[in-house]
Every structure is written in structure tokens, then in C-alpha cells.
Amino acid sequence: MFFRLIHQFALFLAILLVPGYLSADLVVLQYHHVSDKTPPATSTSPSLFDAQMDMISRLGLEVVVLESGTQDALAGNLDEENRIALTFDDAYESVISNALPTLAEHNYPFTVFVNTQAIGSPGYLTWKQLEELAGNELVTLANHSADHGHLARRLDESMDGWKKRIEASLDQAQQALKTNVGTTASMFAYPYGEFDRALEQHIAERNWYGFGQHSGAIGPSSSPTRLPRFPMANAFGRLESLETKLLSRALPVSADQLPDSVIKSNPPHLSIRLSAGFSPKRLNCFGSGMGRIKVKVNDSSASIRAPQAFDTRRFRYNCTYPDGNGRYYWLSQPWLDLNQPED
């Protein structure tokens, strides 16, 4: 409730302003492996990672601690320049072997979201290594669930069974982090970026920030329990598009307008009302694997629906809006088709 009141007040202040004058936002980058030897879909090569960090430095953007940066962004407390936060999901060993030297050289803080049951398995960090990281002032360790399960409620799952399953995954992981490394960060990264509205409620009840895997910046209009991050694997973190992402801002659409991620029909429909000063005619939207999709305009509202059904479990509508200064406002709506098999 506290998070919700703060960010709704910040949004009220933000929408009084016209495009080009909104305060800066927080851009969060998401990594898994930093390696040339791991699965391409979740890997960033060390050379690309180094170049990404160099670009952040050349642009003069400040890299901040994720939790405090998120709090400031939601409250609208950032000034004219965007802030950047860096995150790593799962706690793979390449965080220490390949990422840490570069991050230490730049003095960049970062967060590792820990899949606790995997710790000590081949390719993952050990609890001893995590304890050492916890002693590093640059590092925050946070919750990525106990079992990296698909936490949205399954179609054939009872409510009681689902609650027991997700509460065990959330709370056992938090306790494992507290016991082994002494951390109690109030942040959670959804496995696979999957969540539904009921899961968001459990995150809100714990007063945690919830981070997904849909793209965009965090600003006063963002929801504390469905926060975006830009994936930075090789296919998505290319330098030619990175600057646009680093300088992006959150499209000021109230998170209360956004639907549950779980789809009821395929393709799903998204309807949003833009703030005063924004014309929906300038909105460009894209569907995963489909390219640009048509936006129907009605006064200040935009209606978005892909021309055909998606055949994947997870997909997104990404919408951008030019701010007139070479930057873009960004909104990503993640979708989840529970009829599709789990990974």
C-alpha cells in the first residue's frame, strides 16, 4: 500500500508536465551469463559486456544501487539525466569470473538475483562465493525464488495448492539468503519474467519490488510489482540500439490501466489512455516476432491488438513514443499464455 500511494502521487505530478520536460527515469539492464560458452539466448559475450559498460561511461550516466534507484524513480525524484541499474539473474559463476572485473573497474554497483536451490550446482556460484560478494559494497543479493519455477497459477492448480507452492518458493529463498549471506533486500525477480495479478499481490504484501523481463524504463507511472528491465543478451544488447534504451523514459500511462499478463484471448487486446500532451497518433507498437502492429486511435486512447495469434508461451507488445529530443518513451506489456507448455 505504501509503494502504491507514493508512486500514484508521483504520477499525478508527472502528468501535469508536457512531453520533453518529464524528470529522468531509471533504466535497468538484465543479464544472465556473461560468457561465450553458455546458451546464446541468455548470454552476453564478455567483449559486448565490456563495450556496454564503456558506453554507459561515455554517455556520463550514473549507475546506481537498484533498490534506492527504483524508489527514487517511482517517486519522481530523479533529475534531468537517466540513472542506470545493473542486474544478473540466477547467480551464474560468470558474474564473478567475467563481469565483476569490469564492474569493479568502473565502480558500478549491481544486483544478483539468486536462484537459491541451484547454488553450488555446476555453472552456478557457491554460497561461499555469494558470501564474499555480499561483503562487496558494490553488490546486492536478492531473491529469484527457491526453485526457479513457473510461479503464475496453472490452469489445473487449486488456489490452496498454488498459494502453498509460491509461498514456499518466495519465503524459502528469502530465508536461505538471510541465513547464508545475511541479506534481506526487498526485491524479487520473477523467473522467466512470468507473473499474474495474484502473484503480484503476494509480492506487494511482502513490500517487495517485483522485476520482470519486459523492456522499458521505470518512472512514476510504473507499478512496483511489475517493473521492466531491458534484456541484454547478445541478440538484444547490441550497441547500435543500446543508447536508445539507456536514454529511454517510461511512457506515463498509469499502471492501473494495464491488464493482467495472463491472456484471455489470443491475440490479446491492450487499451491505454495517454496523459495530457501526448497524442496516440505518434505511438508505434510492435508485437513479439510480428514487427509493427496497428494502433487504433480514439481521442486520447490507443487500442492495440496483433493481427494474428501468438504461438509462444511468453510475448510482448512494445510501444514507443518520440519525445522530440531524439529519445523515446517506452511501454512494454508482457503476455503469458498458460495453455502453452512450461519451459
Sequence and secondary structure as in RCSB ss.txt:
>XXXX:A:sequence
MFFRLIHQFALFLAILLVPGYLSADLVVLQYHHVSDKTPPATSTSPSLFDAQMDMISRLGLEVVVLESGTQDALA
GNLDEENRIALTFDDAYESVISNALPTLAEHNYPFTVFVNTQAIGSPGYLTWKQLEELAGNELVTLANHSADHGH
LARRLDESMDGWKKRIEASLDQAQQALKTNVGTTASMFAYPYGEFDRALEQHIAERNWYGFGQHSGAIGPSSSPT
RLPRFPMANAFGRLESLETKLLSRALPVSADQLPDSVIKSNPPHLSIRLSAGFSPKRLNCFGSGMGRIKVKVNDS
SASIRAPQAFDTRRFRYNCTYPDGNGRYYWLSQPWLDLNQPED
>XXXX:A:secstr
 HHHHHHHHHHHHHTTS TT S   EEEEEESEESSSS GGGEE HHHHHHHHHHHHHTT EE  HHHHHHHHHT
T   SS EEEEEEEE BTHIIIIIHHHHHHHT  EEEEE GGGTTSTTB  HHHHHHHHTSTTEEEEE  SS   
 S  TT  HHHHHHHHHHHHHHHHHHHHHHH    SEEE GGG   HHHHHHHHHTT EEE S   EE TTS TT
SB  EE STTT  HHHHHHHHT EE    GGGS  SB SSSS EEEEE  TT  GGG EEEETTTEEE EEEETT
EEEEE SS   SSEEEEEEEEE SSS EEEEEEEEE TTS   
